[in-house]
């Protein structure tokens, strides 16, 4: 369980920094560079801004423990779609292998976060169930 928690927190913090903080800080502190990743792919400027806001929201949702599980599922799905479409866009538009592999690597780290989160939830549910059974046998 300890190993799973470490994998979860390291991968989730990485996703939060890479998909949430880095784009948001670019938008806030150097707005001219906020469109560097989307303009060459042919996307309009408003798309870059909305993408940054949604990426930050999704990364924050998977980071915060108090967020409901269903909302976390949507956040993981949204970030996955974002990364899949980034791969497709780079394959179609520029074919640069580094630009294609970067979202693939981030997607692998996102998958580590997702699957370790699920393992932790299952272990927590089992502990709760065991505690209920134990409490029932005492009473």
VOVOSE-645570 format. One line per field, with one value per residue (C-alpha): residue in three letters; x, y, z. Coordinates in nm, 3 decimals. Example, Ala and Ser with C-alpha at 12.3 -4.5 7.8 and 13.67 -1.06 7.14 Angstrom:
// VOVOSE-645570
resn <- (ALA_SER)
px <- (1.230_1.367)
py <- (-0.450_-0.106)
pz <- (0.780_0.714)
END
This chain:
// VOVOSE-645570
resn <- (UNK_UNK_UNK_UNK_UNK_UNK_UNK_UNK_UNK_UNK_UNK_UNK_UNK_UNK_UNK_UNK_UNK_UNK_UNK_UNK_UNK_UNK_UNK_UNK_UNK_UNK_UNK_UNK_UNK_UNK_UNK_UNK_UNK_UNK_UNK_UNK_UNK_UNK_UNK_UNK_UNK_UNK_UNK_UNK_UNK_UNK_UNK_UNK_UNK_UNK_UNK_UNK_UNK_UNK_UNK_UNK_UNK_UNK_UNK_UNK_UNK_UNK_UNK_UNK_UNK_UNK_UNK_UNK_UNK_UNK_UNK_UNK_UNK_UNK_UNK_UNK_UNK_UNK_UNK_UNK_UNK_UNK_UNK_UNK_UNK_UNK_UNK_UNK_UNK_UNK_UNK_UNK_UNK_UNK_UNK_UNK_UNK_UNK_UNK_UNK_UNK_UNK_UNK_UNK_UNK_UNK_UNK_UNK_UNK_UNK_UNK_UNK_UNK_UNK_UNK_UNK_UNK_UNK_UNK_UNK_UNK_UNK_UNK_UNK_UNK_UNK_UNK_UNK_UNK_UNK_UNK_UNK_UNK_UNK_UNK_UNK_UNK_UNK_UNK)
px <- (0.000_0.285_0.437_0.099_0.061_0.408_0.336_0.003_0.138_0.451_0.259_-0.032_0.191_0.381_0.053_-0.058_0.268_0.298_-0.069_-0.196_0.062_0.297_0.030_-0.150_0.171_0.249_-0.092_-0.059_0.306_0.400_0.071_0.244_0.372_0.033_-0.040_0.297_0.169_-0.164_-0.107_0.127_-0.138_-0.398_-0.609_-0.754_-0.624_-0.942_-0.894_-0.554_-0.698_-0.992_-0.756_-0.529_-0.824_-0.964_-0.624_-0.568_-0.918_-0.871_-0.525_-0.653_-0.949_-0.727_-0.489_-0.739_-0.857_-1.194_-1.315_-1.588_-1.477_-1.707_-1.563_-1.212_-1.311_-1.423_-1.099_-0.889_-1.098_-1.063_-0.687_-0.660_-0.859_-0.645_-0.327_-0.468_-0.572_-0.231_-0.067_-0.306_-0.260_0.119_0.113_-0.113_0.037_0.410_0.518_0.789_0.867_0.955_0.623_0.444_0.623_0.586_0.208_0.253_0.493_0.262_-0.028_0.168_0.227_-0.144_-0.228_0.000_-0.189_-0.527_-0.455_-0.278_-0.574_-0.807_-0.591_-0.590_-0.969_-1.017_-0.785_-0.966_-1.305_-1.179_-1.050_-1.388_-1.571_-1.337_-1.390_-1.769_-1.749_-1.523_-1.751_-2.052_-1.884_-1.797_-2.153)
py <- (0.000_0.238_0.185_0.253_0.578_0.691_0.612_0.794_1.110_1.138_1.086_1.308_1.594_1.567_1.589_1.886_2.070_1.979_2.002_2.256_2.496_2.526_2.629_2.854_3.033_3.083_3.242_3.465_3.572_3.545_3.552_3.594_3.235_3.086_3.016_2.868_2.511_2.562_2.821_2.600_2.328_2.566_2.617_2.962_3.163_3.125_2.748_2.778_2.983_2.749_2.449_2.600_2.666_2.314_2.149_2.337_2.245_1.878_1.858_2.026_1.785_1.477_1.629_1.727_1.436_1.597_1.595_1.332_1.017_1.078_1.425_1.278_1.022_1.305_1.492_1.187_1.136_1.501_1.503_1.175_1.314_1.628_1.421_1.186_1.478_1.640_1.324_1.313_1.684_1.654_1.342_1.511_1.861_1.850_1.488_1.594_1.284_1.483_1.668_1.335_1.150_1.420_1.376_0.997_1.005_1.238_1.003_0.710_0.912_1.004_0.632_0.558_0.817_0.679_0.313_0.374_0.589_0.300_0.057_0.293_0.331_-0.047_-0.093_0.182_0.025_-0.314_-0.163_0.003_-0.321_-0.518_-0.261_-0.295_-0.674_-0.656_-0.404_-0.626_-0.929_-0.732_-0.607)
pz <- (0.000_0.081_-0.265_-0.428_-0.232_-0.337_-0.703_-0.679_-0.517_-0.733_-1.057_-0.952_-0.840_-1.169_-1.363_-1.153_-1.217_-1.587_-1.691_-1.438_-1.299_-1.596_-1.853_-1.605_-1.507_-1.875_-1.928_-1.622_-1.642_-2.011_-2.203_-2.540_-2.503_-2.412_-2.778_-2.876_-2.858_-3.032_-3.308_-3.516_-3.502_-3.645_-3.334_-3.254_-2.958_-2.754_-2.769_-2.598_-2.314_-2.256_-2.275_-2.010_-1.778_-1.825_-1.782_-1.457_-1.333_-1.419_-1.265_-0.949_-0.933_-0.937_-0.682_-0.412_-0.196_-0.110_-0.472_-0.536_-0.720_-1.017_-1.076_-1.057_-1.324_-1.551_-1.485_-1.573_-1.888_-1.992_-1.941_-2.134_-2.427_-2.423_-2.446_-2.712_-2.929_-2.878_-3.014_-3.310_-3.384_-3.384_-3.603_-3.858_-3.857_-3.791_-3.742_-3.496_-3.291_-2.976_-2.992_-3.040_-2.760_-2.494_-2.453_-2.473_-2.177_-1.983_-2.062_-1.915_-1.597_-1.591_-1.620_-1.324_-1.122_-1.230_-1.164_-0.833_-0.726_-0.802_-0.604_-0.306_-0.324_-0.332_-0.034_0.158_0.081_0.197_0.522_0.583_0.512_0.741_1.017_0.980_0.998_1.302_1.469_1.396_1.551_1.868_1.916)
END
